[in-house]
Amino acid sequence: AEEGNIEYKLKLVNPTQYRFEHLATQMKWRLQEGRGEAVYQIGVEDNGLLVGLSEEDMRTSLRTLHRMAEKVGADITVLREREVDYDSDVPRKIAEVLVRKVPDDQQFLDLRVAVLGNVDSGKSTLLGVLTQGELDNGRGRARLNLFRHLHEIQSGRTSSISFEILGYDSKGEVVNYSESRTAEEICESASKMITFIDLAGHHKYLKTTIFGLTSYCPDFAMLVVSANTGIAGTTREHLGLSMALKVPIFIVVSKVDLCTKNTVERTVRQLERVLKQPGCNKVPMLVVSEDDAVMAAQQFAQSPSITPIFTLSSVTGESLDLLKVFFNILPPLSNSKEQEELMQQLTEFQVDEIYTVPDVGTVVGGTLYSGICREGEQLVVGPMDDGQFQELTVCSIQRNRSACRVLRAGQAATLALGDFDRSLLRKGMVMVSPEMNPTICWQFDAEIVLLFHAKTFHKGFQVTVHVGNVRQTATVEDELRTGEKAVVCFKFIKHPEYLKVGAKLLFREGVTKGIGHVTKLQPVTQYQSF
């Protein structure tokens, strides 16, 4: 295939200089396609026939590959070697090699993984074990470093959104906090960073979880299910949320040290049954060996219908390394083309969090949706309550706690705004370049589908609407019944918001939930009389 980052090579034995240049250029192209990662399968013909090579040819081929990688400035790791049965007496081998090169213009490859699952399924503990590098004691020691509030430490429940990072160096080794490294050191030595967004499992904190999924735009979601309770509580809801927002999902069955083999199998069967339901249409794939993990990572990125399932324990550490292998190979979703297109548009930054830092002033955290943002850039922020935008200057930028000069589309960061008045800012605002002339609205139409609801939707019914990082109460201006697809007009009650046509929308009110997308904005000019 021309596209994609997987290259089949039969053998690379003593290429001529001209051929070598050609191979190196080809490797560059593959790396660009995979945004810094490529997989070479050696001993495989272009049509996918597993031919295999003798020991010596294999060694020479790998040496050539190493030379190519050195030329383009990349590192290689052999993922796996296999013997193939091909009609000959000499054993023949095929190998799969991961080539990784950090693009020149950024410090590391970046993946965002949202962590979902029912309360007490072991999400924070699993992240604690992955990022701290030591196992749990069975009573929640590993997760203490993840909590942000005192009441979370006391109750053992996550209520806010916390971020954890896991790095991989170019050889595929895990870089985490184990040797008491700081976040900056991890950023410097890692060539691939996985940011985990730890969300709350408890039903009470559902709005926080929805906000985390809509505003932080994760690439993947990891659904953690406890082996001894199976699918319970908010598990189905989280599965539904990630499918409504089209976030590819994979599943981790945790706490397998607590139950018998049969119980684990029963939980896995239960999950497979749910995933194969007509609404889900997923293909479950149980990961039991390293081969499966490598396979799962490649298949999962190509077809979102495949759902890998891992079974592991955070206490005994059973099968944890399979998950680590999976994260190491997992390629980023959007390819280089899409990202370049986004970078050419005007700057737009979504504000998700606001802090005041001593000696620095006001700081906002969020995601750069499109364009490029540099230090010292002039932007406008809004909409304010009266629908106006205000000017501000970006003083400095940080990513993962280390300073950064340029921010590119799709990256999350914090921006320092100097002495800008904090009381003017709120979550859900955008910072855009002044020439953008942003569209703001009080009223908008959306095509929605109601999920379970007791009675019909009335005019004047109030719901909380989530669109990206915007979250506000709106009133409904039309009627509609459960299970219908319809276009409904919503009107914000407090202040106007910046929206885009085609943005995904979730809304809730008590037990009512609905999903849809924005179809039409009614710009502000019509309502000046209010």
N, C-alpha and C positions, 0 to 999 in steps of 0.2 A: 504494500500500500504506500502511496506517495505521502499521505498525511499520517499524523500520529508519530509516536516517538519510539516505535519498535522496529528494529532493523534485522532482517535475516541475512546471515553470511554463511556460505558453505565453508570456506577456509580463507585465511589471510596469511599465506606463506610467501615470504620474500617478494613483496610487490616491487615493481620498478618505481623510480622516483616519481614519474608522472602519475602512475596509478596511486601512489601513496598520497600525493597532494589531493587527488580526486577523493580518496577515502576520507581524508581529514576534512575536506569541505563538506562531504556528505554527513560526517559526524556533527559538524557545526549545525547543519540544517536540522538534524534530528534533535539536537539539544535545544534548538530554538523552538521547535514544535512542542517539545515537552516542557518548555519554560525552565530549562536547566537540567532536565533529566532525560536520559535515553536508555533503552534496554537493547542490548545486542544478543541475538541468539546465534551461537556459532555451531556449525555442523548441521545447519538446516538449510534446505534449498528454498528458493524464493516462493515456491508454491506451498511451503510448509511441510515438505517431506523430510522426515528425520533420517538423515543419512549417517551422520556421526563421523568422527575423525579418529585416527590412531593416536596413541599417547603423544608421539613426537610432533605430529602436525598440530595437535591441540596446543602443546606447549608453545610452538612457534607462533601460532595464531594469536594466542593470548599476549605473547611478547610484542607482536606487531600492534595489537590493539592498545597495549600500554604506550607504545611509541606515539601512536595517533593521539591518544588522550593527552600525552605530555605536550604535543604540538599545539593542541587547542586549549591547553591549560585546565584539563579536567582530571578527575581521579576515577579509578575503576575498582569495583569489588565484584568478585564472582558470587553470584547469588546461589547457584546450585549446579552440580555436575551430575549427569546421568549416563548410564551405559545403555546403548540401544541394541536390539537384536537385528542385525542386518546380516544377510547371508555371507558370513566370513568367519574365519577361525579367530582372527585377532579381535580383542574386545574393542568396540568403537564407542567414543564418548561424544555427548553434546554438552554445551555449557551455556548458561545464561548469565550475562554480565550487566551490572548496572553502571552506567557512566554518569557522573554528576559534576556539573560545573556551575558555580554561582555566577549569574549574569553580571557583566562588568558594572552595571549601573546600580546594583543593590547589594546589601550586605548578605542577605540569605534568602532562600526560597521560603515562602510563607504559606501555611495552610491553617484554616480555622475550623475547629471541630467543636460543635455544640454537644454537651453531654446531657442526655435526658434520662428519665426513668422515674419510677414511683418512689415515694418517700421511703427511706431505709433500704434502698436496693444496693447501696454501696458505691454511689457515684464519687463522692468526695474522697472516700478511702482509696478507691482505685486510682484516682488522679494523684493523691498523695504518694502512693507507692510508685507510680510511674515517674513523677517529677522529683521526688526526694531520693529515690533509689534504695529505700529500705522497706522491708515488708511490714505489714501491720501486725499488732499484737492481739488482734481479735477483739479489742475493746476500744477501737477508734483512735489510736495514737496517730496514725498516718495522716488523718485529715485535719488535725488541729492547726497545721500551718496554713490551711486554705481558708479558714473562717475569717470574716471581716468584722463581725460584731460580737459583743459579749453574749448576747442572748443566743447566738448560734452555738457558741462553745458550751453554754449551759444545757441547751436542749439537744445539741447534736444535729440540728436541722439547718440546712442552708436556706437563707431567705433572700440573699442578694446575689448579684451576678459576680462571680470572681473569675479572674483569668489566671491560668497557669501555663508555663511554657515548658516544652520538651524539645531539646535540640538533637540533631544528628550531625556528626562531622562527615567529611566527604568520603570517609571509608565505610560509613554506615554504622559507626559505633554511637551508642547513646551518650549525649552530653547533658547531664542534669545537675541538680544541686548536691549530688552525693559527696563530692570532695569539697564541700562547703564553698562552692563557687557562688558568685553573685550573678544577678541577671545579666549585667553587662558582659561578664566573662563568658557566659553561655552564648550571648549574641556574637561575641568575637570569634569563638572557636567553632561555632556550628555553621554548617552550610545549608541546613534545612531546619526551619523552626516550625513546630506545631503548637499553635495556641489553643488551649482547651478553654471553652467558655463553660464554666460550671454553673448550671442552672438549678433552680429549686424544684424539688420533686413534690412538695406538699401542695395540696389543693388550694390552700389559702393563698399561696403565692403564685397562682396561675398567671396573673397579669404580668408579673415580673418575668416569668418564663416566656410568655408570648413576646414581650418586649425584646428579650434577648434574642429570640429567633428571628424577629422581623428586622431589628435595627442593626445587629452586628453581622448580618449576611454571612452565616457560616458556609463553608464549602461542603461539609459533611456533618451528619449527626450520628452520635453514638448512643444507642438506647441501652441502658443497663437494666437487666432484669435479674432479680435475686432467684437463685435456683430453688430455694425452699418455699417461696411463696408463688412463683410463677407469674402469670399475667394478672396484675391486681391494680386497683386504684387508678392512678392517672396514666398507667402504661399505654392503654389503648388511646387515650386522649393525646398523649405526646406523639404516638405513632401517627395519628390522624393529622395533628398539627404539622408534622414534618412533611407529610404527603401533600397537604394542602399548599404548603409553601414550596413544594418541589425541592426539598433538600434531600439528597440521597442518604439513606440510612443504613447503618450496620448494627448488629446486636451483640452485646456481651452478656453472657450468663455468668453472674458472679456468685461468690460464696459456695463453690462446689465442695469445699472442705467440710461443710456442715451437713451434707446429706449423702445418701447412698447413690450408687450409680443409677438405679432405677428412677429415683426422683429427678435426677438431672435429665435423664432421657425423656421423662414424662414432660418436663418443662420445655425441652427442645421440640418435642412433638407438638405440644400446644402452640408454641410459637410458629412452627411450620404451618400448622392448620390456619392460624390467623393470617399469615402472610400470603397464603394461597387463595384466600377468599376473593370473590369477584371484585370487591372494592379495591383490594390491594394489588393483586396480580403480580406479586413478587416471586422471584425464584430463590428460595432459601438454599444456602450452601454452608454446610457444617465444616469448620476448619479444625482438622486434627493434627496436621503435620506441617512442617515448614513449606513443603511444596504447595499445600493448599493455601497457605498464607500468601505466598508469592503470586499464585494464580488468582486468588481472590482480589488482591490489590489491583491487578491489571484489568481483570474482567469488570470489577466494580466501577472503575473510572470510565470504562467504555460504555457499558450498558447499565443504567441506573436501576434496572429491574432486578439485578442480582443483589441478594442481601446476604452477606457473610455472617455466620453466627460463630462466636468464640465462646468456649466454656473455660473459665479460669477462677483462680482463688487469689485474693489479695493477701491472705495470711500465709499460705504455704508457698505461694509463688508459682503454682502449677499453671503451665501454658501461658505465662505472662510474656515469655519471649516471642511467642507466636504473634501476639498483638504488636510487639515492638517491631518485628520484621514487617508486619503489615503496614504500620505507619511509615516505616523507612521507605517503602517502595511506592506508597500511594502517590500517584501523580496529581498535580493540580488540575482542576476541572476545565476552566476556561483556557483556551489555547492562546498563543502569543498574538494572533490576529485580533481577537476580540479586545484584548487588553490595549493594544496599540490604538484601536479605534476609539476606545474610551478616553485614552490619554490625549487625543487630539481635540476633544471637546473642551468647553469652558469649565473652569474649576467649580466644583460643587462639593462641599463638605457637610456631612450630617452630624449634628451635635447630639451626642447620646448622654454625656455626663458633664457636669460643671463642678469645678472645685475652686477654692481660693488657697493659694500656696504662699506662705510667708516669703517676703523678699522677691517674689516673682509676680504676684498679682493674680489675675483671673486666668484659669486654665480650663480649656474644654477638651473633652475626649470624644472620639468618634471615628467615622470611616470616611475616607475620601472617595466619593462615588465616581467622579469623573474628572479628567483634566490632571494638572500637575500643580502642586503648591510648593512655593519656595519660601525661605525665610525672608522677612521684610516685605512680603507681598501685601497689597491693599485689597481688601475684600469688603463686601457688605453683608451684614447679618440681619436676619428677620424671619418671618414677619413679626413686627411688634403688635400690640393690641389694636393699634389703629391701622395696621396693614402696611406701615412704612418699613423701610430698611435703613440701617445705620452703618456708617463706615467704621472700619477698624483695620489695624495692622497686625500681621502675624509676626511676633517677636522671635520665637524659636520653636523648634519641632522636636519631639522625642518619639521614638518607636521602641517598645519593649524596654523602657528605662534607659536607652542610650541615645545620645543626640544624633540627629539626622538632618541633612541639608535640604534634600528634596523629597517630597512625598508624591507617590504615583498612584494612579487610579486603583481602587480596590484594596489599598493598604489602610490599616487602622493605626491611629497615632493620637498623641496629645499635642495641642498647640497652646503656647503661652500668648496671652493677648495684652500683657502689660497692665495698665491701670484702667482698662475698660470696666464700666460699671456692671457688676455681676447681676444686680437685680433686674436688669433688662433682659437677661438671657433665660431661656428655659429649654428643657429637653424637647426635641422635635423641631427646633429651628434649623435653618440651613445657612451656611456661609458660602456665598457665590461671588464670582467675579462681577464687577460693577456693570460690564456691558451686557450681562445676560438678560436683563429685563425680566425677572422671574414672574411666573404666573401665580397669584395667590387667590384663594377663593373662600367664600363662606359656604357656598352650596356646591354639591357635586353629585353626579349620577354614577351609580355603580351597578354592574350586573352581578347579582348575588344568588347563592343557593343557601336556603335555610337548612341547617342540620337540626335534629330534634328540637321541637318547640311545641308547647302545649296548645296555645291558641294562635289565632292569626295575628299578624303584625298590624297594628293600627297606625293611623296618622297620629303623629305626636308621641309615638313610642320612643323612649330614650335608650340608646345603646352606646357602649364604649367602642369606638372605632380605632383599630390599629392599622396604620398604613406606613410601612417602613419604620422610621423612628418617630412618627407622629402618633400621639395617643390622646384622644379627646372625646368627650361625650358629644353625641350628635342626636338630633331628633329626626325621625323618619317622616317623610312627607307623603308616602303612598301606603297602600295596603298590599298584603301578600301572604300566602299560606305556606305551610311546611312542605319541603320537597319540590317547590316550584323554582324554576329559574326565572328571574324577572329583573327588570331594570328599576331601581328604586332611587329616589332622590333623598340625599341626606343633607342636613344643615347643621354646621357646628354651632354650639351654643355660647362659647366663651370668646374665642378669638379666631381670626382667619388663619389658614395654614397654607404651606407651600406643598402642592401635590403635583403628580405627573399622571397623564393619561396612561393606562395600562399597568399602573402599580398594583401589586397584590394587596388585598384588603381582608382583614379578619375583624369580626365584631362579636361582642358578647354582652349578655345582660342576664345575670343569674345563670340559669342552665341553658338559655338559648345561645346557640352559636351559629355563625354563618361565615361563609368564605366567598370571595368574589374578586372582581377587579374594577378599577375606576374606568368609566367609559367616557365621561364628559365633564369638563369643569365649567362652572358658570363664573366668569371673571367678575371681579369686585365692582366694576363700573356700574352695573345695574342696581347696586344696593346702596348708592351713596346717601339715599334719603334716610337710612336708619339713624 
